[in-house]
Amino acid sequence: MTAKPLQNVTVLEMGTFITGPAAGMLLADLGADVIKIERPGTGDPFRSFKGGLYSPHFQTYNRNKRSLTLDTRDPEDLAVFDALVAKADVFIQNFRPGVADRLSVDAERLQAINPKLVYASISGFGTEGPDRDRPAFDTVAQAASGFLRLLVNPEHPRVVGPAIADAMTGFYTALGILAALNERQGSDKGRVVETSMFEAMCHFNLDDFTHLLSVDEVMGPYSRPHVSQSYVFECADGKWLALHMSSPPKFWENLATAVGQPDMLQLPAFESRNARISHYDDVIAFLAPIFAMKDRAHWVGELTRLEVPNSEVRSSTEVLASEQAKVLGIEVSDPAGPHGEFRTIRSPLSFDGERMTSVTAPPVLGQDDEAIRASLKG
């Protein structure tokens, strides 16, 4: 039986897109009963991002949940909603400031119904200040918090990578909810847990700010890889290989052996950690042609044998095909998904050695309307 440490927690989520749904999913993965409350007819706008109302974008953050359609502007639906609030432990919303009041789902009203309710509110820039009403999406939050500049190659500026700000804000929100639930064990009183994408990403960008505040250093996109001695090289077969050499001399000594350059560390660019940091581009220029001479599989085998920290730069397909992913059961599925088998990646947490291998496919819109409404009449 899969561990469900939050199995006695009921969560109402009025989340859309990523931040709110990600927080709800993290709690659902831990066993909470998460009821996703959606607008009738259309539901979470993320549903329709790629055909129909079950896009892969929506699926990513909405597994292990139930779906209930309600319009809280309708008196009958509001009564159903209030009945749910009275019994719930957590409420999550990621509306722009003022929207919760218009939908009658503001913290003051809901905690008047249920003083034990942990109310989580996610915004773009917070509830006060000149940016309060600015629309915030992932790239905006990354840029505003100083994080995006650390990802952009200044020679070829492009936004790259996944929706880090959205996902991390969901993580921080779930952390805040768990802290409030823990406190409630002694106080029997709920909390209003608030965060914003801007605040979450400023905290996630802590290393950058610490360097500024402690040594007056403004980091750039190459600061961390230079210091950590991280590299990516293309091999003869066109595949990429990553190295994280850090500071132990043995890593560099063994790398010199692996690439057949035993005198490499006598060169000015390699002679010390500080030299390698200062001559980072020269290190790349020396090693890149060597790695380009043989296929990636050769290099991975040789580097791994010599205990040089490395990995293939894998595609998602290659990750799931790896023996490590198979042994750990990284991929899980729900054979009874509404559109056939639903496959996903399990929670990374284990409890008492028990992995969380059970998953329920994301719900179709209004999938649980009848069952949830019936439960309120019982």
Secondary structure, DSSP 8 states (H G I E B T S, - for coil): ----TTTT-EEEEE--TTHHHHHHHHHHHTT-EEEEEE-TTT-SGGGGTTSTT--HHHHHT-TTEEEEE--TTSHHHHHHHHHHHHH-SEEEE---TTHHHHTT--HHHHHHH-TT-EEEEEESS-SSSTTTTS---HHHHHHHTT-GGGTS-TTS----SS-HHHHHHHHHHHHHHHHHHHHHHHH----EEEEEHHHHHHHHTHHHHHHHHHH-----TTHHHHHHTEEEEE-TTS-EEEEE--S-HHHHHHHHHHTT-TTGGGSTTTSSHHHHHHTHHHHHHHHHHHHTTS-HHHHHHHHHHTT--EEE---HHHHHHSHHHHHHT-EEEETT-TTS-EEEE--S-EETTEE---------TTTTHHHHHHHHH-
